[in-house]
């Protein structure tokens, strides 16, 4: 019988529990951090609705800086 080993992930630099990369292109980093934390909390509690997700996605796309949007244009 093969014993499963827990997966190990590399340590990443974080800001108050959120990886810094997630806040990289944001105009207002504090606001983005608060939004990420509240969204995670709602998700864990099971209170995140489809309408909430659509609102959040729209807000996140508007939060990116001009240069960040240009670089990741697809």
Secondary structure, DSSP 8 states (H G I E B T S, - for coil): -------------EETTEEGGGGTTBSSHHHHHHHHHHHHHHHHHT---HHHHHHHHHHHHHHB-HHHHHHT--
